[in-house]
Amino acid sequence: MVVGSVGQSSCRVSMAGDRIDPTDAEFFTACLAEAVRQVQRSCPGILDNVIVGAEDVPTMPGWTEERVPLSSAVDGSDDSPARVVIYRRPLELRTASRRGLAILVHRTLVEQLSALTGLPAEKIDPDIDD
């Protein structure tokens, strides 16, 4: 499940009919939604009882500005599902292009799911290194 997904059609049109590219936040959300779809196709069931979401910046205690996390994963319990949160701004700052951001979002999601499940990243997405 992705919180706040804008899906594939994130391009807007101005009143004058000009195409308006998606904002950084809209593009990031679309990248995360696509990464979730890819993972669901390559490893059905991996996202059962997992909530995938995005935040602009980490708000968790214990991290320092020297080592800003790109994402976090929290194991589920009897009362709540596992959670993966991908942080938009730290990922954006580590990429030079939107294509690079899409790749990094996907890789980060796969790595967090690997940490949660104990499955190798290649099992979750056989094309991870392509």
Residue, then its C-alpha position, 0 to 999 in steps of 0.5 A: m500500500v502506498v500512502g498519497s500515490v498520484g499514479q502514472s498521470s502526474c502531468r498537469v496542463s495549464m489553463a493555456g493548454d501548456r504541459i506542466d511537469p509534476t512537482d518534485a513531490e508529485f514525481f517522487t510519489a509517482c516513483l514510489a507508486e511505480a516501485v511498489r507496482q514493480v515489487q508486487r509484480s516481481c514478488p507477489g505477496i511481499l507487501d502483504n501486511v506492509i504499509v509503504g509510505a513517504e515523508d519529506v524528511p526523517t522525523m525519527p529520534g536518534w539520527t544525526e545530521e551527519r548520517v541522514p537516513l534515506s528510509s526506515a523499516v519497522d517490523g509489524s506486530d500483532d496489532s499493526p502491520a510492518r511499515v516502510v517509509i521512504y524519505r523524499r528530500p534525502l533521496e533527491l539530494r543524492t541524485a542528479s536526475r529524475r531517472g536516477l531518483a526513480i532508480l534510487v527509490h526502487r532500490t531503497l524500497v527493495e532494500q528495506l523489504s529485504a531487511l524486513t523479510g530476510l529475503p535477498a534483494e535479488k529474490i524480491d526483484p531479480d532485475i535489481d542490478d540491471 
